[in-house]
């Protein structure tokens, strides 16, 4: 430990010498890759004795952003940086672009200098003139928005005219011009306009403008999330750098010949792969993977394989295979071809043999416990240097079943002293149906392709999708299913795609949700469940017709309406239904016995209550006002059994409260009875996986079954999967448990939207 601390102190001192502040320097040391890069850059620049802060910051940028496919030219760039010929971040970015396109081709100084503005001097007078012109063009907007003006856009206009101008001078001149035009900043400039004022003043439709005056033009990635991915013809750059403990750095990339061969085979199209394991049901995290894999191929006119990763037969079932194909189709994706990893077992075996022949793999006899111990101590296996011929013979014995299970594995000869544990001689094969076991982490993956001289496809890592109040691990989902904490893989409380579909969530809403969160690499983000619910409401609000359903019926007898009288009233399927559009309405019966929600009646009235109470009136939606004239109580003298009321056929009274209701379709007949299932969050905690006993956090009230709700007759013919808005209650879908005798509805989502009210 003392040696390590001494090295860290020396590295910290070196970074401080080039002008990094102490916090940045210490954060850099915590990142092994950046530390190694920056140390090499400082050495290449011959600045071990230090430099000024401006040059030091440029060196740091070179260490973190330099294009890996043009490392041969880095000394040339550093020469320009040290001599202050490249002295601004803009010049450095231009240099990165130039060198990235140049790759390993010959470096031509004249072209480089022209591309990076070397020797171009932009005078203060030129910048001042440009600033004056920009302010004159935007004067009206600046005067209106004052100090809420987006200064970044103004500076961007200056950079567009003078890309090699000193950004500090440009910023100083813009700030001075703002002061000249607007004077001192006032308290009002720092206030955000009130929502009331904003609503009153803004036009009927304002796009891409925020409250503070800054423009909210959607980024290219928001418009097209696949814009971040490179084209196939650009796949000649370094995919990753593998740092070995002996100081060697492996920079993996395709040769031009290998890339050209690949492009000829594929026709230059994008080929991607969605590789699920058939050991359980797909969840919403797989929806993100499908969106990336299938979506990229579709956007680029390419092909996406559905590749079953069937390397663990013990956990695989035909049920899961059929489910995956069904869900992929339901999500709107069409595979180019369906294949299995097992289709390639012979190819993989032959590659493993070649790996041994090249001296990059060996047969090991360590037990799992010994392997774990040696990995923790960063020690080589005692079998690591056995002769190639011996490993070839033993590997063949493994294949033919001549070695007892667990007595031998094939391990890749990588780097047991690496800082990356994925380089600790990973297991490629073990004796259990000869299935492939190596982990496809970047370093080990590209190392393997490199040593076998195979084409290196472009790999993009993105974070797994984590949603609050649920679990996403297949192991945990399987635990919940097998221990009957939930009602199967398609339980509507689960974040499985089958569960979401059964709950009434549509594939388009899921894809919109995935698209909205973006293809981020941040692995610490937890997406709130109400963000998904927002997208569900957005769609169902447009597609789900309205109907009337009462969950907890309370009988209301209308005393001034004949018991034999039944009226047929028009109710709207859609809020904006036009009177001349008969398809936008449905018929509801209105008789002298109606049912309202029990929660919509109180014995004691109050000013803030808009439901029904003794002596009070409410409007029955699509029908008439009614006034409570009497209350029938049970034997306990507390429980409300029945309400007596009178209706206003003239509709002259205008009560504030509006209630949903269901009536007897004809005298003495109960309304249509349906079962309604209400679902809440499955777990109480936002992140149950952080808990030691995560399953103890299960919400015991996550499912409520209402066996005898009342519905209007229009619901009688609902088919499984049909979705409706039960007015005032939420969005519901007909469940597969429905029968001819009794319909069952699952609540998809409530009407209340917390995401748009700060739930982001």
LORORO-316132 format. One record per residue (C-alpha): x, y, z. Coordinates in steps of 0.2 Angstrom, whole numbers, padded with zeros to 4 digits, always signed. Each point is the difference from the previous one (the first is absolute). Example, Ala and Ser with C-alpha at 12.3 -4.5 7.8 and 13.67 -1.06 7.14 Angstrom:
+0062-0022+0039/+0006+0017-0003/
END
This chain:
+0000+0000+0000/+0014+0012+0004/+0007-0002-0018/-0017+0004-0007/-0003+0015+0011/+0017+0006-0006/-0004-0002-0018/-0017+0009+0003/+0009+0015+0008/+0013+0001-0015/-0014-0001-0012/-0010+0014+0009/+0015+0011+0000/+0003-0003-0018/-0018+0005-0004/+0001+0015+0011/+0015+0006-0009/-0009+0001-0017/-0013+0012+0009/-0014-0012+0004/-0010+0006+0016/+0002-0013+0014/-0018-0006-0001/+0002-0004-0018/+0017-0008+0002/-0007-0012+0014/-0015-0004-0010/+0011-0005-0014/+0011-0011+0010/-0016-0010+0005/-0002-0004-0018/+0014-0012-0005/-0003+0002-0019/+0000+0019+0000/+0015+0000+0012/+0010-0012-0012/-0005+0011-0015/+0004+0016+0008/+0017-0006+0006/+0005-0006-0017/-0006+0017-0008/+0011+0010+0012/+0015-0011-0004/-0003+0001-0019/-0001+0019+0002/+0016+0000+0010/-0008+0010+0014/+0004-0010+0016/+0006+0016+0008/-0016+0008-0003/-0008+0014-0011/-0013+0014+0002/-0018-0003+0003/-0006+0003-0017/+0011-0013-0008/-0003-0012+0014/-0019+0001-0003/+0003-0004-0018/+0010-0015+0004/-0014-0006+0011/-0012+0001-0014/+0012-0009-0011/+0002-0014+0013/-0019-0002+0001/-0007+0004-0017/+0014-0004-0013/-0006-0012-0014/+0007-0017+0003/+0001-0005-0018/+0013+0014-0003/+0013-0002+0014/+0014-0001-0011/-0003+0019-0003/-0002+0005+0018/+0019+0006+0002/-0003+0012-0015/-0016+0008+0009/+0010+0001+0016/+0013+0010-0009/-0012+0013-0005/-0008+0000+0017/+0017+0003+0009/+0005+0014-0012/-0017+0008+0003/-0005-0001-0019/-0015-0010+0006/-0006+0010+0014/-0019+0000+0001/-0012-0014+0004/-0008+0004-0017/+0017-0003-0009/+0002-0016+0010/-0017-0007-0005/+0003+0004-0018/+0017-0009+0001/-0009-0016+0008/-0012+0000-0015/+0014+0002-0013/+0010-0014+0008/-0015-0011+0002/-0003+0001-0018/+0018-0002-0004/+0002-0016+0010/+0017-0008-0004/+0003+0009-0017/+0014+0012-0002/+0000+0016+0010/+0000+0016-0011/+0005+0015+0010/-0008+0013-0012/-0017-0009-0001/+0001-0002+0019/+0004+0018+0003/-0013+0006-0011/-0013-0011+0008/+0004+0006+0017/+0003+0019-0003/+0018-0001+0004/+0007+0018-0001/-0017+0008-0003/-0001+0015+0011/-0017+0008+0003/+0002+0018+0006/-0011+0007+0015/-0006+0013-0013/-0007-0014-0011/-0008-0009+0014/-0008+0017+0006/-0007+0003-0017/-0008-0017-0001/-0007+0002+0018/-0008+0017-0005/-0008-0008-0016/-0007-0015+0010/-0007+0012+0013/-0008+0011-0013/-0008-0015-0008/-0007-0007+0016/-0003+0017+0009/-0019-0002+0001/+0001-0017+0008/+0013+0005+0012/-0009+0016+0006/-0015-0011+0003/+0008-0014+0009/+0014+0010+0008/+0012-0010+0010/-0011-0016-0003/+0008+0000-0017/+0009-0015-0005/+0018+0007+0000/+0006-0017-0006/-0009+0002-0017/+0008+0017-0002/+0017-0007+0003/-0004-0014-0012/-0003+0013-0014/+0017+0008+0004/+0009-0017-0001/-0009-0004-0017/+0007+0016-0007/+0017-0001+0008/+0004-0018+0005/+0017+0004+0005/-0003+0015+0011/+0004+0000+0018/-0015-0005+0009/+0004+0009+0016/+0001+0017-0010/-0016-0004-0009/-0009-0004+0017/+0007+0016+0007/-0006+0011-0014/-0018-0008+0000/-0002+0003+0018/+0006+0018-0002/-0013+0002-0014/-0014-0007+0010/+0004+0013+0014/+0001+0014-0013/-0017-0005-0007/-0009-0004+0016/+0009+0008+0014/+0001-0007+0018/-0008-0017+0003/-0016+0003+0010/-0009-0012+0013/-0014-0002-0013/+0013-0008-0012/+0003-0014+0012/-0018-0004+0003/-0008-0013-0010/-0017+0005-0007/-0015-0006+0010/-0009-0015-0008/-0016+0011+0000/+0009+0014-0010/+0008-0013-0012/-0017-0008-0004/-0008+0017-0003/+0013+0007-0011/+0006-0015-0010/-0007-0003-0017/-0012-0014-0005/+0015-0010-0005/+0018+0003+0004/+0013-0013-0005/+0018-0002+0006/+0000+0015+0013/+0002-0002+0018/-0006+0012+0014/+0017+0007+0003/+0001+0005-0018/+0013-0013-0005/-0004-0010-0016/-0004-0018+0002/+0004-0006-0017/+0000-0019+0001/+0017-0008-0002/+0004-0011-0014/+0001-0015+0012/-0018+0005+0006/-0006+0000-0018/+0009-0016-0005/+0007-0009+0015/+0010-0011-0012/+0011+0014-0007/+0013-0004+0013/+0004-0016-0008/+0014+0000-0014/-0002-0006-0018/+0007-0017-0004/+0013+0007-0011/+0007+0010+0015/+0004-0016+0009/+0019+0001-0002/+0002+0010+0016/+0007-0007+0017/-0014-0008+0009/+0008-0001+0017/+0017+0001+0008/+0006-0015+0011/+0013+0005+0012/+0011-0015+0006/+0009-0001+0016/+0017+0000-0009/-0003+0017-0007/-0006-0006-0017/-0015+0008-0008/-0011-0010-0012/-0009+0012-0012/-0013-0011-0009/-0007+0005-0016/-0004-0007-0018/+0013+0000-0014/-0006+0009-0016/+0001-0017-0008/-0011-0008+0013/-0013+0014+0000/-0001+0000-0019/-0003-0019+0000/-0014+0002+0013/-0008+0015-0010/+0000-0011-0015/-0008-0014+0009/-0014+0011+0008/-0002+0012-0014/+0004+0014+0012/-0016-0003+0010/-0001+0001+0019/-0002-0018+0007/-0005-0001+0018/-0006-0013+0012/-0013-0002+0014/+0007-0014+0011/-0012-0005+0014/+0002-0016+0011/-0015-0011-0001/+0000-0002+0019/-0014+0011+0004/-0013+0013-0006/+0007+0016-0007/-0002+0016+0010/+0000+0019-0003/+0019+0000-0001/-0001-0011-0015/-0011+0013-0008/+0014+0012+0001/+0012-0013-0008/-0013-0004-0014/-0002+0019-0003/+0019+0002-0002/+0003-0017-0010/-0015+0000-0011/-0002+0018-0001/+0018+0004-0006/-0001-0013-0013/-0017+0006-0006/+0005+0018+0000/+0016-0004-0011/-0009-0012-0011/+0010-0015+0007/-0004-0016+0008/-0002-0006+0018/+0001-0018+0005/-0010-0008+0014/+0014-0010+0008/-0005-0012+0014/+0014-0001+0012/-0003-0019+0004/+0015-0004+0010/-0008-0006+0016/-0013-0013-0005/-0004-0004+0019/-0009+0017+0001/-0007+0000-0017/-0018-0004-0006/-0010-0001-0016/-0012+0011+0009/+0013+0014+0001/+0005-0001-0018/-0018+0001-0006/-0003+0015+0012/+0015+0009-0006/-0005-0001-0019/-0018+0005+0005/+0006+0015+0010/+0012+0006-0013/-0014+0000-0013/-0012+0009+0012/+0013+0013+0003/+0000+0004-0018/+0017-0008-0006/+0003-0013-0013/+0016-0010+0001/+0010-0002-0016/+0004-0018+0005/-0003-0010+0016/+0016-0010+0005/+0007-0008+0016/+0017+0001+0007/+0000-0019+0000/+0000+0001-0019/+0018+0006+0001/+0007-0012+0013/+0011-0009-0013/+0007+0017-0006/+0003+0006+0018/+0008-0017+0004/+0012+0002-0015/+0004+0018+0005/+0004-0007+0018/+0012-0012-0008/+0008+0013-0010/+0002+0011+0016/+0010-0014+0008/+0011-0003-0015/+0004+0019+0000/+0005-0002+0019/-0014+0011+0006/-0010-0014+0010/+0004-0014+0011/-0009-0014+0009/-0001+0003+0019/-0003-0013+0014/-0004+0013+0014/-0016-0002+0010/-0012+0015+0000/+0006+0004+0017/+0018+0000-0005/-0004+0011-0016/-0009+0012+0012/+0015+0001+0012/+0013+0002-0014/-0010+0014-0008/-0002+0009+0016/+0019-0001+0003/+0004+0003-0019/+0010-0016-0001/+0003-0010-0016/-0008-0018+0000/+0014-0014+0002/-0007-0007-0017/+0002+0017-0009/+0016-0004-0009/-0003-0018-0004/+0005-0005-0018/-0012+0004-0014/+0000-0018-0006/-0006-0006+0017/-0014+0013+0001/-0006-0005-0017/+0000-0019+0005/-0009+0004+0016/-0013+0012-0009/-0004-0014-0012/-0002-0012+0015/-0012+0013+0008/-0010+0000-0016/-0002-0019-0001/-0005-0001+0018/+0016-0009+0007/+0002+0012+0014/-0011+0001+0015/-0012+0015+0001/+0008+0014+0010/+0018-0007-0002/+0006+0011-0014/-0004+0017-0008/+0007+0009-0015/+0006+0017+0005/+0006+0015-0011/+0018+0005+0003/-0003+0019+0004/+0008+0010+0014/-0002-0006+0018/+0008+0016+0006/-0011+0012-0010/-0010+0014+0009/-0015-0007-0010/-0007-0016+0008/-0008-0005-0016/+0018-0004-0006/+0003-0013+0014/+0001-0015-0012/-0018-0001-0003/-0008-0018-0002/-0004-0003-0018/-0006-0018+0002/-0004-0012+0014/-0006-0018+0000/-0019+0002+0000/-0007-0003-0018/+0015+0010-0006/-0009+0016+0000/+0009+0017-0002/+0002+0010+0016/+0011+0015-0003/-0006+0017+0005/-0001+0013-0014/+0007+0015+0009/+0009+0012-0012/+0018-0004+0005/-0001-0019+0000/-0012+0000-0016/+0011+0010-0011/+0016-0008+0007/-0008-0017-0006/-0004+0007-0017/+0017+0008-0002/+0010-0016+0004/-0011-0010-0012/+0001+0013-0014/-0019+0001-0001/-0010+0015-0005/-0004+0011+0014/-0018+0006+0000/-0005+0017+0008/-0006-0002+0017/-0009+0013+0010/-0003-0002+0018/-0015+0008+0007/-0007+0000+0018/-0013-0013+0005/-0018+0007+0003/-0004+0002+0018/-0017+0005+0005/-0006+0004+0018/-0010-0011+0011/+0003-0016-0009/+0014-0013-0004/+0007-0004-0017/+0011-0014+0003/-0006-0016-0008/+0006-0010+0016/-0011+0011+0011/-0014+0000-0012/+0001-0019+0000/+0000+0000+0019/-0016+0010+0001/-0008-0012-0013/+0005-0016+0007/-0004+0004+0018/-0017+0007-0006/+0002+0018+0007/-0007+0004-0017/-0012-0008-0012/+0012-0006-0013/+0012+0008-0012/-0014+0011-0007/-0006+0007+0016/-0005+0018-0004/+0010+0006+0015/+0017-0006-0008/+0010+0010-0012/+0001-0015-0011/-0006+0004-0018/-0014-0013+0002/-0005+0007+0016/-0001+0018-0007/-0010-0006-0015/-0012-0009+0011/-0002+0016+0010/-0005+0009-0015/+0017+0009-0004/+0003+0001-0019/+0016-0003-0009/-0001+0017-0008/+0000+0008+0018/+0014-0011+0005/+0011+0005-0015/-0004+0018+0003/+0005-0001+0018/+0017-0009-0006/+0003+0013-0013/-0003+0014+0012/+0013-0006+0013/+0013-0001-0014/+0014-0012-0003/+0010+0006+0015/+0016-0008+0007/-0003+0006+0018/-0003-0016+0011/-0005+0009+0016/-0017+0007-0007/-0016-0006+0007/-0015+0004-0011/-0016+0004+0010/-0014-0011-0004/-0012+0015-0002/+0011+0005-0016/-0006-0016-0008/-0018+0003+0006/+0001+0017-0008/+0003-0008-0017/-0014-0012+0003/-0012+0014+0004/+0005+0010-0015/-0005-0014-0012/-0015-0007+0009/-0007+0017+0002/-0002+0000-0019/-0004-0018-0003/-0011-0006+0015/-0019+0004-0002/-0008+0006+0016/-0013-0010+0010/-0009+0001+0016/+0004-0013+0014/-0003+0001+0019/+0012-0010+0010/-0008+0001+0017/-0019+0002-0003/-0012+0010+0011/-0018-0001-0005/-0009+0016-0004/-0019-0001-0002/-0008+0015-0010/-0017+0002+0008/-0007+0012-0013/+0003-0012-0015/-0012-0014-0004/+0008-0017+0004/-0005-0006-0017/+0008+0014-0009/+0017-0003-0009/+0008+0013-0011/+0014-0002-0012/+0012+0014+0001/+0015+0004-0011/+0017-0001+0009/+0017+0005-0008/+0013-0012-0005/+0012+0015-0002/+0001+0017+0009/+0000+0009-0017/-0014-0010-0008/-0010+0010-0013/-0019-0001+0001/-0002-0005-0018/+0012-0015+0002/-0011-0014+0006/+0016-0012+0001/+0007+0011+0014/-0015-0004+0012/-0007-0015+0009/-0017-0003+0008/-0002-0001+0019/-0016-0004+0009/-0007+0012+0013/-0013-0007+0012/-0007+0004+0017/+0014-0011+0008/+0018+0006-0003/+0016-0004+0009/+0014+0012+0005/+0017-0003+0008/-0002-0002+0019/+0014+0012+0002/-0010+0014-0009/-0012+0001+0014/+0002+0008+0018/-0012+0002+0014/+0009+0016+0005/+0003+0013-0014/+0014+0013-0001/+0004+0014-0012/+0015-0009-0008/-0011-0016-0004/-0008-0001-0016/-0009-0017+0002/-0017-0004+0006/-0007+0003+0017/-0017+0002+0009/-0009+0015-0008/+0014+0003-0013/+0000-0002-0019/+0012-0008-0012/-0001-0002-0019/+0000-0018-0007/+0012+0000-0015/-0010+0000-0016/-0016+0000+0009/-0009+0011+0013/+0003+0009+0016/-0006-0009+0016/-0003+0006+0018/+0002-0011+0015/-0017+0000+0010/+0003-0015+0012/+0013-0012+0006/-0004-0018+0005/+0012-0007+0013/+0003-0018+0006/-0003-0008+0016/+0016+0008+0007/-0007+0017-0003/+0016+0005-0009/+0001-0010-0016/-0008+0008-0015/-0011-0013-0009/-0010+0011-0012/-0002+0018-0005/-0017+0007-0006/+0001+0015-0012/-0009+0010-0012/+0006+0004-0018/-0002+0017-0009/-0007-0005-0018/+0001+0019-0005/+0019+0000+0004/-0002+0018+0006/+0010-0003+0016/+0019+0001-0002/+0009-0009+0014/+0019+0000+0000/+0002-0018+0003/+0000-0013-0015/-0001-0018+0004/+0001-0016-0010/-0014-0013+0002/-0008-0016-0007/-0018-0003+0000/-0011-0016+0000/-0003-0004-0018/-0018-0004+0003/-0011-0001+0016/+0007-0012+0013/+0015-0006-0011/+0018+0003+0007/+0012+0009-0011/+0014-0010-0009/+0011-0007+0013/+0019+0000-0003/+0016-0004+0010/+0012+0013+0001/+0018-0002+0006/+0010+0015+0006/+0019-0001+0000/+0012+0011+0010/+0019+0000+0000/+0007-0018+0004/+0013+0006+0012/-0001+0014+0013/+0018+0006-0003/+0006+0008-0015/+0015-0011-0001/-0004-0017+0008/+0016-0008-0006/+0010+0011+0012/-0008-0009+0014/+0008-0016+0008/-0017-0009-0001/-0007+0008-0015/-0016-0011-0001/-0005+0006+0018/-0003+0017-0008/-0015-0007-0010/-0015+0011+0001/-0014-0011+0007/-0013+0011-0006/+0006+0001-0018/-0015-0009-0007/-0018+0003+0005/-0014-0010-0008/-0018+0008-0001/-0011-0015-0004/-0016+0009-0003/+0002+0017-0009/-0015+0007-0010/+0003+0005-0019/-0011+0007-0014/-0007-0013-0012/+0012+0007-0014/+0014-0010+0009/-0009-0017-0002/+0009-0004-0017/+0018+0005+0005/+0013-0012-0006/+0016-0005+0009/+0013+0014-0003/-0013+0014-0003/+0004+0016+0009/-0012+0013+0008/+0001+0015+0011/-0012-0003+0014/-0005+0018+0003/+0008+0008+0016/+0008-0017+0004/+0014-0003-0012/+0005-0010-0016/-0005-0019+0000/+0002-0015-0011/-0010-0016-0002/+0010-0014+0008/+0002-0018-0007/-0009-0007+0015/-0016+0007-0007/-0014-0012-0003/-0017+0001-0009/-0008+0001+0017/+0012+0013+0008/+0012+0013-0007/+0016+0004+0009/+0009+0016-0002/+0017+0005+0005/+0004+0018+0004/+0015+0006-0011/+0003+0016+0008/-0009+0014+0009/-0006+0016-0007/+0012+0010+0011/+0017+0005-0008/+0014+0003+0012/+0013+0000-0013/-0005+0017-0007/-0002+0007+0017/+0018-0002+0005/+0001-0018+0000/+0015+0000-0012/
END
